[in-house]
């Protein structure tokens, strides 16, 4: 059980995360000294809350990861395996192109925070289960492996980042690219 933060410590924590969010959204690499300066806090205060820039970045990405994990759990309840899989993939690619904290956290080989590992494992598990359900329903090519999902989503997100545009443009482009990929992996039901 964790001890709740004092009010001033909680305000400082929130200020640090808010400044880090702004820096990430600007495309500025997180440096704890820079965060402290921008937040108007002492460097020691920032380091007491976040031992590394990676821990801070993962904290910034956590709300997005939590929302995706919740969506993955919801997608698993969809009676239509294809709709469950595609809904999850569309939500995932949207998050990758709209939350600048997500791609580096998702791509990291190791995590600074146990909660990040837990959330990433939840997403991987949901994607694998959704794909297996779609394969079992013969809605998707049998040669598409769960390990293919992350590289495909990352590839789409990278292509969208090269394309650029406003956030709305990036989401629309991501949807278009993902729809094209999904057409390539979908199978048509056998006629009876």
PyMOL CGO cylinders between C-alpha atoms (Angstrom):
from pymol import cmd
from pymol.cgo import CYLINDER

trace = [
    CYLINDER, 0.00, 0.00, 0.00, 1.36, 3.42, -0.92, 0.3, 1, 1, 1, 1, 1, 1,
    CYLINDER, 1.36, 3.42, -0.92, 1.17, 6.36, 1.42, 0.3, 1, 1, 1, 1, 1, 1,
    CYLINDER, 1.17, 6.36, 1.42, -0.80, 9.30, 0.00, 0.3, 1, 1, 1, 1, 1, 1,
    CYLINDER, -0.80, 9.30, 0.00, 1.31, 12.32, -0.87, 0.3, 1, 1, 1, 1, 1, 1,
    CYLINDER, 1.31, 12.32, -0.87, 1.09, 15.47, 1.22, 0.3, 1, 1, 1, 1, 1, 1,
    CYLINDER, 1.09, 15.47, 1.22, -0.88, 18.20, -0.53, 0.3, 1, 1, 1, 1, 1, 1,
    CYLINDER, -0.88, 18.20, -0.53, 2.22, 20.16, -1.52, 0.3, 1, 1, 1, 1, 1, 1,
    CYLINDER, 2.22, 20.16, -1.52, 3.97, 17.00, -2.75, 0.3, 1, 1, 1, 1, 1, 1,
    CYLINDER, 3.97, 17.00, -2.75, 0.86, 16.03, -4.73, 0.3, 1, 1, 1, 1, 1, 1,
    CYLINDER, 0.86, 16.03, -4.73, 0.76, 19.50, -6.33, 0.3, 1, 1, 1, 1, 1, 1,
    CYLINDER, 0.76, 19.50, -6.33, 4.45, 19.23, -7.20, 0.3, 1, 1, 1, 1, 1, 1,
    CYLINDER, 4.45, 19.23, -7.20, 3.94, 15.76, -8.70, 0.3, 1, 1, 1, 1, 1, 1,
    CYLINDER, 3.94, 15.76, -8.70, 1.04, 17.05, -10.81, 0.3, 1, 1, 1, 1, 1, 1,
    CYLINDER, 1.04, 17.05, -10.81, 3.05, 20.11, -11.91, 0.3, 1, 1, 1, 1, 1, 1,
    CYLINDER, 3.05, 20.11, -11.91, 5.99, 17.91, -12.96, 0.3, 1, 1, 1, 1, 1, 1,
    CYLINDER, 5.99, 17.91, -12.96, 3.75, 15.58, -14.97, 0.3, 1, 1, 1, 1, 1, 1,
    CYLINDER, 3.75, 15.58, -14.97, 1.95, 18.54, -16.58, 0.3, 1, 1, 1, 1, 1, 1,
    CYLINDER, 1.95, 18.54, -16.58, 5.22, 20.18, -17.64, 0.3, 1, 1, 1, 1, 1, 1,
    CYLINDER, 5.22, 20.18, -17.64, 6.51, 16.83, -18.92, 0.3, 1, 1, 1, 1, 1, 1,
    CYLINDER, 6.51, 16.83, -18.92, 3.30, 16.38, -20.93, 0.3, 1, 1, 1, 1, 1, 1,
    CYLINDER, 3.30, 16.38, -20.93, 3.84, 19.80, -22.53, 0.3, 1, 1, 1, 1, 1, 1,
    CYLINDER, 3.84, 19.80, -22.53, 7.46, 18.97, -23.38, 0.3, 1, 1, 1, 1, 1, 1,
    CYLINDER, 7.46, 18.97, -23.38, 6.53, 15.61, -24.89, 0.3, 1, 1, 1, 1, 1, 1,
    CYLINDER, 6.53, 15.61, -24.89, 3.76, 17.24, -26.94, 0.3, 1, 1, 1, 1, 1, 1,
    CYLINDER, 3.76, 17.24, -26.94, 6.30, 19.81, -28.21, 0.3, 1, 1, 1, 1, 1, 1,
    CYLINDER, 6.30, 19.81, -28.21, 8.65, 17.00, -29.23, 0.3, 1, 1, 1, 1, 1, 1,
    CYLINDER, 8.65, 17.00, -29.23, 11.25, 18.05, -26.67, 0.3, 1, 1, 1, 1, 1, 1,
    CYLINDER, 11.25, 18.05, -26.67, 13.21, 15.18, -25.07, 0.3, 1, 1, 1, 1, 1, 1,
    CYLINDER, 13.21, 15.18, -25.07, 12.60, 14.91, -21.34, 0.3, 1, 1, 1, 1, 1, 1,
    CYLINDER, 12.60, 14.91, -21.34, 15.50, 16.01, -19.19, 0.3, 1, 1, 1, 1, 1, 1,
    CYLINDER, 15.50, 16.01, -19.19, 14.69, 16.15, -15.48, 0.3, 1, 1, 1, 1, 1, 1,
    CYLINDER, 14.69, 16.15, -15.48, 16.70, 19.36, -14.99, 0.3, 1, 1, 1, 1, 1, 1,
    CYLINDER, 16.70, 19.36, -14.99, 14.70, 21.05, -17.78, 0.3, 1, 1, 1, 1, 1, 1,
    CYLINDER, 14.70, 21.05, -17.78, 11.43, 19.83, -16.26, 0.3, 1, 1, 1, 1, 1, 1,
    CYLINDER, 11.43, 19.83, -16.26, 12.44, 21.25, -12.87, 0.3, 1, 1, 1, 1, 1, 1,
    CYLINDER, 12.44, 21.25, -12.87, 13.33, 24.61, -14.40, 0.3, 1, 1, 1, 1, 1, 1,
    CYLINDER, 13.33, 24.61, -14.40, 10.07, 24.82, -16.37, 0.3, 1, 1, 1, 1, 1, 1,
    CYLINDER, 10.07, 24.82, -16.37, 8.02, 23.69, -13.39, 0.3, 1, 1, 1, 1, 1, 1,
    CYLINDER, 8.02, 23.69, -13.39, 9.67, 26.24, -11.13, 0.3, 1, 1, 1, 1, 1, 1,
    CYLINDER, 9.67, 26.24, -11.13, 10.80, 23.49, -8.77, 0.3, 1, 1, 1, 1, 1, 1,
    CYLINDER, 10.80, 23.49, -8.77, 14.11, 22.37, -7.39, 0.3, 1, 1, 1, 1, 1, 1,
    CYLINDER, 14.11, 22.37, -7.39, 15.87, 19.57, -9.23, 0.3, 1, 1, 1, 1, 1, 1,
    CYLINDER, 15.87, 19.57, -9.23, 15.83, 17.47, -6.06, 0.3, 1, 1, 1, 1, 1, 1,
    CYLINDER, 15.83, 17.47, -6.06, 12.03, 17.69, -5.95, 0.3, 1, 1, 1, 1, 1, 1,
    CYLINDER, 12.03, 17.69, -5.95, 11.74, 16.32, -9.46, 0.3, 1, 1, 1, 1, 1, 1,
    CYLINDER, 11.74, 16.32, -9.46, 14.24, 13.53, -8.74, 0.3, 1, 1, 1, 1, 1, 1,
    CYLINDER, 14.24, 13.53, -8.74, 12.37, 12.57, -5.55, 0.3, 1, 1, 1, 1, 1, 1,
    CYLINDER, 12.37, 12.57, -5.55, 9.27, 11.94, -7.62, 0.3, 1, 1, 1, 1, 1, 1,
    CYLINDER, 9.27, 11.94, -7.62, 10.91, 10.51, -10.76, 0.3, 1, 1, 1, 1, 1, 1,
    CYLINDER, 10.91, 10.51, -10.76, 14.31, 8.84, -10.61, 0.3, 1, 1, 1, 1, 1, 1,
    CYLINDER, 14.31, 8.84, -10.61, 14.72, 8.83, -14.40, 0.3, 1, 1, 1, 1, 1, 1,
    CYLINDER, 14.72, 8.83, -14.40, 13.31, 10.57, -17.46, 0.3, 1, 1, 1, 1, 1, 1,
    CYLINDER, 13.31, 10.57, -17.46, 11.95, 7.17, -18.54, 0.3, 1, 1, 1, 1, 1, 1,
    CYLINDER, 11.95, 7.17, -18.54, 9.88, 6.89, -15.36, 0.3, 1, 1, 1, 1, 1, 1,
    CYLINDER, 9.88, 6.89, -15.36, 8.48, 10.35, -15.99, 0.3, 1, 1, 1, 1, 1, 1,
    CYLINDER, 8.48, 10.35, -15.99, 7.72, 9.57, -19.64, 0.3, 1, 1, 1, 1, 1, 1,
    CYLINDER, 7.72, 9.57, -19.64, 5.95, 6.36, -18.63, 0.3, 1, 1, 1, 1, 1, 1,
    CYLINDER, 5.95, 6.36, -18.63, 3.90, 8.35, -16.11, 0.3, 1, 1, 1, 1, 1, 1,
    CYLINDER, 3.90, 8.35, -16.11, 2.91, 10.77, -18.87, 0.3, 1, 1, 1, 1, 1, 1,
    CYLINDER, 2.91, 10.77, -18.87, 1.92, 7.84, -21.12, 0.3, 1, 1, 1, 1, 1, 1,
    CYLINDER, 1.92, 7.84, -21.12, 0.06, 5.95, -18.37, 0.3, 1, 1, 1, 1, 1, 1,
    CYLINDER, 0.06, 5.95, -18.37, -3.42, 7.46, -18.92, 0.3, 1, 1, 1, 1, 1, 1,
    CYLINDER, -3.42, 7.46, -18.92, -3.26, 6.52, -22.61, 0.3, 1, 1, 1, 1, 1, 1,
    CYLINDER, -3.26, 6.52, -22.61, -2.02, 3.00, -21.81, 0.3, 1, 1, 1, 1, 1, 1,
    CYLINDER, -2.02, 3.00, -21.81, -4.76, 2.59, -19.22, 0.3, 1, 1, 1, 1, 1, 1,
    CYLINDER, -4.76, 2.59, -19.22, -7.43, 3.71, -21.69, 0.3, 1, 1, 1, 1, 1, 1,
    CYLINDER, -7.43, 3.71, -21.69, -6.09, 1.30, -24.32, 0.3, 1, 1, 1, 1, 1, 1,
    CYLINDER, -6.09, 1.30, -24.32, -6.03, -1.57, -21.81, 0.3, 1, 1, 1, 1, 1, 1,
    CYLINDER, -6.03, -1.57, -21.81, -9.65, -0.80, -20.87, 0.3, 1, 1, 1, 1, 1, 1,
    CYLINDER, -9.65, -0.80, -20.87, -10.58, -0.73, -24.56, 0.3, 1, 1, 1, 1, 1, 1,
    CYLINDER, -10.58, -0.73, -24.56, -8.81, -4.07, -25.05, 0.3, 1, 1, 1, 1, 1, 1,
    CYLINDER, -8.81, -4.07, -25.05, -10.86, -5.62, -22.24, 0.3, 1, 1, 1, 1, 1, 1,
    CYLINDER, -10.86, -5.62, -22.24, -14.02, -4.19, -23.80, 0.3, 1, 1, 1, 1, 1, 1,
    CYLINDER, -14.02, -4.19, -23.80, -13.08, -5.46, -27.27, 0.3, 1, 1, 1, 1, 1, 1,
    CYLINDER, -13.08, -5.46, -27.27, -12.72, -8.96, -25.84, 0.3, 1, 1, 1, 1, 1, 1,
    CYLINDER, -12.72, -8.96, -25.84, -16.43, -8.91, -24.97, 0.3, 1, 1, 1, 1, 1, 1,
    CYLINDER, -16.43, -8.91, -24.97, -17.49, -8.17, -28.56, 0.3, 1, 1, 1, 1, 1, 1,
    CYLINDER, -17.49, -8.17, -28.56, -19.37, -11.15, -29.98, 0.3, 1, 1, 1, 1, 1, 1,
    CYLINDER, -19.37, -11.15, -29.98, -18.00, -10.39, -33.47, 0.3, 1, 1, 1, 1, 1, 1,
    CYLINDER, -18.00, -10.39, -33.47, -14.31, -11.39, -33.53, 0.3, 1, 1, 1, 1, 1, 1,
    CYLINDER, -14.31, -11.39, -33.53, -13.48, -9.25, -36.57, 0.3, 1, 1, 1, 1, 1, 1,
    CYLINDER, -13.48, -9.25, -36.57, -15.17, -6.15, -35.14, 0.3, 1, 1, 1, 1, 1, 1,
    CYLINDER, -15.17, -6.15, -35.14, -13.45, -6.69, -31.77, 0.3, 1, 1, 1, 1, 1, 1,
    CYLINDER, -13.45, -6.69, -31.77, -10.02, -6.98, -33.39, 0.3, 1, 1, 1, 1, 1, 1,
    CYLINDER, -10.02, -6.98, -33.39, -10.42, -4.09, -35.79, 0.3, 1, 1, 1, 1, 1, 1,
    CYLINDER, -10.42, -4.09, -35.79, -11.93, -1.80, -33.15, 0.3, 1, 1, 1, 1, 1, 1,
    CYLINDER, -11.93, -1.80, -33.15, -8.96, -2.48, -30.89, 0.3, 1, 1, 1, 1, 1, 1,
    CYLINDER, -8.96, -2.48, -30.89, -6.46, -1.88, -33.71, 0.3, 1, 1, 1, 1, 1, 1,
    CYLINDER, -6.46, -1.88, -33.71, -8.13, 1.37, -34.79, 0.3, 1, 1, 1, 1, 1, 1,
    CYLINDER, -8.13, 1.37, -34.79, -8.08, 2.64, -31.21, 0.3, 1, 1, 1, 1, 1, 1,
    CYLINDER, -8.08, 2.64, -31.21, -4.43, 1.60, -30.83, 0.3, 1, 1, 1, 1, 1, 1,
    CYLINDER, -4.43, 1.60, -30.83, -3.25, 3.34, -33.99, 0.3, 1, 1, 1, 1, 1, 1,
    CYLINDER, -3.25, 3.34, -33.99, -5.23, 6.47, -33.07, 0.3, 1, 1, 1, 1, 1, 1,
    CYLINDER, -5.23, 6.47, -33.07, -3.43, 6.57, -29.72, 0.3, 1, 1, 1, 1, 1, 1,
    CYLINDER, -3.43, 6.57, -29.72, -0.06, 6.13, -31.40, 0.3, 1, 1, 1, 1, 1, 1,
    CYLINDER, -0.06, 6.13, -31.40, -0.59, 9.11, -33.68, 0.3, 1, 1, 1, 1, 1, 1,
    CYLINDER, -0.59, 9.11, -33.68, -2.21, 11.42, -31.12, 0.3, 1, 1, 1, 1, 1, 1,
    CYLINDER, -2.21, 11.42, -31.12, -0.21, 10.80, -27.93, 0.3, 1, 1, 1, 1, 1, 1,
    CYLINDER, -0.21, 10.80, -27.93, 3.48, 11.57, -28.41, 0.3, 1, 1, 1, 1, 1, 1,
    CYLINDER, 3.48, 11.57, -28.41, 4.36, 9.76, -25.17, 0.3, 1, 1, 1, 1, 1, 1,
    CYLINDER, 4.36, 9.76, -25.17, 3.01, 6.41, -26.35, 0.3, 1, 1, 1, 1, 1, 1,
    CYLINDER, 3.01, 6.41, -26.35, 5.35, 5.39, -29.21, 0.3, 1, 1, 1, 1, 1, 1,
    CYLINDER, 5.35, 5.39, -29.21, 8.63, 5.62, -27.25, 0.3, 1, 1, 1, 1, 1, 1,
    CYLINDER, 8.63, 5.62, -27.25, 7.10, 3.90, -24.23, 0.3, 1, 1, 1, 1, 1, 1,
    CYLINDER, 7.10, 3.90, -24.23, 5.56, 1.15, -26.36, 0.3, 1, 1, 1, 1, 1, 1,
    CYLINDER, 5.56, 1.15, -26.36, 8.85, 0.63, -28.21, 0.3, 1, 1, 1, 1, 1, 1,
    CYLINDER, 8.85, 0.63, -28.21, 11.05, 0.51, -25.10, 0.3, 1, 1, 1, 1, 1, 1,
    CYLINDER, 11.05, 0.51, -25.10, 12.59, -2.91, -24.48, 0.3, 1, 1, 1, 1, 1, 1,
    CYLINDER, 12.59, -2.91, -24.48, 12.53, -2.37, -20.72, 0.3, 1, 1, 1, 1, 1, 1,
    CYLINDER, 12.53, -2.37, -20.72, 10.24, -0.37, -18.50, 0.3, 1, 1, 1, 1, 1, 1,
    CYLINDER, 10.24, -0.37, -18.50, 11.11, 1.89, -15.59, 0.3, 1, 1, 1, 1, 1, 1,
    CYLINDER, 11.11, 1.89, -15.59, 7.81, 1.31, -13.80, 0.3, 1, 1, 1, 1, 1, 1,
    CYLINDER, 7.81, 1.31, -13.80, 6.11, -2.00, -13.00, 0.3, 1, 1, 1, 1, 1, 1,
    CYLINDER, 6.11, -2.00, -13.00, 2.71, -0.51, -13.90, 0.3, 1, 1, 1, 1, 1, 1,
    CYLINDER, 2.71, -0.51, -13.90, 3.96, 0.18, -17.43, 0.3, 1, 1, 1, 1, 1, 1,
    CYLINDER, 3.96, 0.18, -17.43, 5.01, -3.44, -17.84, 0.3, 1, 1, 1, 1, 1, 1,
    CYLINDER, 5.01, -3.44, -17.84, 1.63, -4.58, -16.55, 0.3, 1, 1, 1, 1, 1, 1,
    CYLINDER, 1.63, -4.58, -16.55, -0.26, -2.33, -18.98, 0.3, 1, 1, 1, 1, 1, 1,
    CYLINDER, -0.26, -2.33, -18.98, 1.89, -3.32, -21.96, 0.3, 1, 1, 1, 1, 1, 1,
    CYLINDER, 1.89, -3.32, -21.96, 1.41, -7.01, -21.14, 0.3, 1, 1, 1, 1, 1, 1,
    CYLINDER, 1.41, -7.01, -21.14, -2.35, -6.43, -20.92, 0.3, 1, 1, 1, 1, 1, 1,
    CYLINDER, -2.35, -6.43, -20.92, -2.34, -4.81, -24.38, 0.3, 1, 1, 1, 1, 1, 1,
    CYLINDER, -2.34, -4.81, -24.38, -0.21, -7.59, -25.87, 0.3, 1, 1, 1, 1, 1, 1,
    CYLINDER, -0.21, -7.59, -25.87, -2.47, -10.24, -24.36, 0.3, 1, 1, 1, 1, 1, 1,
    CYLINDER, -2.47, -10.24, -24.36, -5.63, -8.51, -25.59, 0.3, 1, 1, 1, 1, 1, 1,
    CYLINDER, -5.63, -8.51, -25.59, -4.23, -8.17, -29.11, 0.3, 1, 1, 1, 1, 1, 1,
    CYLINDER, -4.23, -8.17, -29.11, -3.13, -11.82, -29.21, 0.3, 1, 1, 1, 1, 1, 1,
    CYLINDER, -3.13, -11.82, -29.21, -6.49, -13.06, -27.92, 0.3, 1, 1, 1, 1, 1, 1,
    CYLINDER, -6.49, -13.06, -27.92, -8.45, -10.84, -30.32, 0.3, 1, 1, 1, 1, 1, 1,
    CYLINDER, -8.45, -10.84, -30.32, -6.33, -12.05, -33.24, 0.3, 1, 1, 1, 1, 1, 1,
    CYLINDER, -6.33, -12.05, -33.24, -6.73, -15.70, -32.19, 0.3, 1, 1, 1, 1, 1, 1,
    CYLINDER, -6.73, -15.70, -32.19, -10.51, -15.25, -32.02, 0.3, 1, 1, 1, 1, 1, 1,
    CYLINDER, -10.51, -15.25, -32.02, -10.55, -13.67, -35.49, 0.3, 1, 1, 1, 1, 1, 1,
    CYLINDER, -10.55, -13.67, -35.49, -8.35, -16.47, -36.88, 0.3, 1, 1, 1, 1, 1, 1,
    CYLINDER, -8.35, -16.47, -36.88, -10.59, -19.13, -35.27, 0.3, 1, 1, 1, 1, 1, 1,
    CYLINDER, -10.59, -19.13, -35.27, -13.59, -17.46, -36.92, 0.3, 1, 1, 1, 1, 1, 1,
    CYLINDER, -13.59, -17.46, -36.92, -11.66, -17.53, -40.22, 0.3, 1, 1, 1, 1, 1, 1,
    CYLINDER, -11.66, -17.53, -40.22, -12.06, -13.76, -40.46, 0.3, 1, 1, 1, 1, 1, 1,
    CYLINDER, -12.06, -13.76, -40.46, -8.33, -13.11, -40.80, 0.3, 1, 1, 1, 1, 1, 1,
    CYLINDER, -8.33, -13.11, -40.80, -5.47, -14.81, -42.62, 0.3, 1, 1, 1, 1, 1, 1,
    CYLINDER, -5.47, -14.81, -42.62, -4.12, -17.79, -40.73, 0.3, 1, 1, 1, 1, 1, 1,
    CYLINDER, -4.12, -17.79, -40.73, -0.50, -16.71, -41.31, 0.3, 1, 1, 1, 1, 1, 1,
    CYLINDER, -0.50, -16.71, -41.31, -0.91, -13.41, -39.43, 0.3, 1, 1, 1, 1, 1, 1,
    CYLINDER, -0.91, -13.41, -39.43, 0.80, -13.86, -36.05, 0.3, 1, 1, 1, 1, 1, 1,
    CYLINDER, 0.80, -13.86, -36.05, 0.23, -11.93, -32.85, 0.3, 1, 1, 1, 1, 1, 1,
    CYLINDER, 0.23, -11.93, -32.85, 3.86, -10.82, -33.05, 0.3, 1, 1, 1, 1, 1, 1,
    CYLINDER, 3.86, -10.82, -33.05, 2.99, -9.07, -36.34, 0.3, 1, 1, 1, 1, 1, 1,
    CYLINDER, 2.99, -9.07, -36.34, 0.49, -6.67, -34.76, 0.3, 1, 1, 1, 1, 1, 1,
    CYLINDER, 0.49, -6.67, -34.76, 2.90, -4.31, -33.02, 0.3, 1, 1, 1, 1, 1, 1,
    CYLINDER, 2.90, -4.31, -33.02, 5.21, -3.89, -36.06, 0.3, 1, 1, 1, 1, 1, 1,
    CYLINDER, 5.21, -3.89, -36.06, 2.18, -3.28, -38.29, 0.3, 1, 1, 1, 1, 1, 1,
    CYLINDER, 2.18, -3.28, -38.29, 0.77, -0.63, -35.93, 0.3, 1, 1, 1, 1, 1, 1,
    CYLINDER, 0.77, -0.63, -35.93, 4.20, 0.98, -35.53, 0.3, 1, 1, 1, 1, 1, 1,
    CYLINDER, 4.20, 0.98, -35.53, 4.67, 0.98, -39.30, 0.3, 1, 1, 1, 1, 1, 1,
    CYLINDER, 4.67, 0.98, -39.30, 1.37, 2.75, -39.79, 0.3, 1, 1, 1, 1, 1, 1,
    CYLINDER, 1.37, 2.75, -39.79, 2.18, 5.27, -37.05, 0.3, 1, 1, 1, 1, 1, 1,
    CYLINDER, 2.18, 5.27, -37.05, 5.58, 5.95, -38.62, 0.3, 1, 1, 1, 1, 1, 1,
    CYLINDER, 5.58, 5.95, -38.62, 4.05, 6.41, -42.07, 0.3, 1, 1, 1, 1, 1, 1,
    CYLINDER, 4.05, 6.41, -42.07, 1.54, 8.85, -40.58, 0.3, 1, 1, 1, 1, 1, 1,
    CYLINDER, 1.54, 8.85, -40.58, 4.31, 10.79, -38.84, 0.3, 1, 1, 1, 1, 1, 1,
    CYLINDER, 4.31, 10.79, -38.84, 6.11, 11.14, -42.18, 0.3, 1, 1, 1, 1, 1, 1,
    CYLINDER, 6.11, 11.14, -42.18, 2.86, 12.28, -43.78, 0.3, 1, 1, 1, 1, 1, 1,
    CYLINDER, 2.86, 12.28, -43.78, 2.36, 14.91, -41.04, 0.3, 1, 1, 1, 1, 1, 1,
    CYLINDER, 2.36, 14.91, -41.04, -0.60, 17.24, -40.80, 0.3, 1, 1, 1, 1, 1, 1,
    CYLINDER, -0.60, 17.24, -40.80, -2.95, 18.32, -38.05, 0.3, 1, 1, 1, 1, 1, 1,
    CYLINDER, -2.95, 18.32, -38.05, -3.97, 15.84, -35.35, 0.3, 1, 1, 1, 1, 1, 1,
    CYLINDER, -3.97, 15.84, -35.35, -7.28, 15.28, -37.15, 0.3, 1, 1, 1, 1, 1, 1,
    CYLINDER, -7.28, 15.28, -37.15, -5.40, 14.71, -40.44, 0.3, 1, 1, 1, 1, 1, 1,
    CYLINDER, -5.40, 14.71, -40.44, -3.09, 12.21, -38.74, 0.3, 1, 1, 1, 1, 1, 1,
    CYLINDER, -3.09, 12.21, -38.74, -6.03, 10.24, -37.33, 0.3, 1, 1, 1, 1, 1, 1,
    CYLINDER, -6.03, 10.24, -37.33, -7.77, 10.20, -40.71, 0.3, 1, 1, 1, 1, 1, 1,
    CYLINDER, -7.77, 10.20, -40.71, -4.58, 9.09, -42.45, 0.3, 1, 1, 1, 1, 1, 1,
    CYLINDER, -4.58, 9.09, -42.45, -3.98, 6.40, -39.82, 0.3, 1, 1, 1, 1, 1, 1,
    CYLINDER, -3.98, 6.40, -39.82, -7.52, 5.11, -40.30, 0.3, 1, 1, 1, 1, 1, 1,
    CYLINDER, -7.52, 5.11, -40.30, -7.05, 5.00, -44.07, 0.3, 1, 1, 1, 1, 1, 1,
    CYLINDER, -7.05, 5.00, -44.07, -3.71, 3.18, -43.82, 0.3, 1, 1, 1, 1, 1, 1,
    CYLINDER, -3.71, 3.18, -43.82, -5.04, 0.70, -41.25, 0.3, 1, 1, 1, 1, 1, 1,
    CYLINDER, -5.04, 0.70, -41.25, -8.14, 0.03, -43.36, 0.3, 1, 1, 1, 1, 1, 1,
    CYLINDER, -8.14, 0.03, -43.36, -5.86, -0.83, -46.30, 0.3, 1, 1, 1, 1, 1, 1,
    CYLINDER, -5.86, -0.83, -46.30, -3.79, -3.20, -44.13, 0.3, 1, 1, 1, 1, 1, 1,
    CYLINDER, -3.79, -3.20, -44.13, -6.93, -4.83, -42.73, 0.3, 1, 1, 1, 1, 1, 1,
    CYLINDER, -6.93, -4.83, -42.73, -8.27, -5.42, -46.22, 0.3, 1, 1, 1, 1, 1, 1,
    CYLINDER, -8.27, -5.42, -46.22, -5.06, -7.29, -46.93, 0.3, 1, 1, 1, 1, 1, 1,
    CYLINDER, -5.06, -7.29, -46.93, -5.34, -9.60, -43.92, 0.3, 1, 1, 1, 1, 1, 1,
    CYLINDER, -5.34, -9.60, -43.92, -9.09, -10.19, -43.94, 0.3, 1, 1, 1, 1, 1, 1,
    CYLINDER, -9.09, -10.19, -43.94, -10.48, -13.39, -45.37, 0.3, 1, 1, 1, 1, 1, 1,
    CYLINDER, -10.48, -13.39, -45.37, -13.88, -13.81, -46.83, 0.3, 1, 1, 1, 1, 1, 1,
    CYLINDER, -13.88, -13.81, -46.83, -16.19, -16.34, -45.18, 0.3, 1, 1, 1, 1, 1, 1,
    CYLINDER, -16.19, -16.34, -45.18, -16.48, -19.61, -47.05, 0.3, 1, 1, 1, 1, 1, 1,
    CYLINDER, -16.48, -19.61, -47.05, -19.73, -20.11, -48.85, 0.3, 1, 1, 1, 1, 1, 1,
    CYLINDER, -19.73, -20.11, -48.85, -21.75, -22.98, -47.45, 0.3, 1, 1, 1, 1, 1, 1,
]
cmd.load_cgo(trace, "trace")
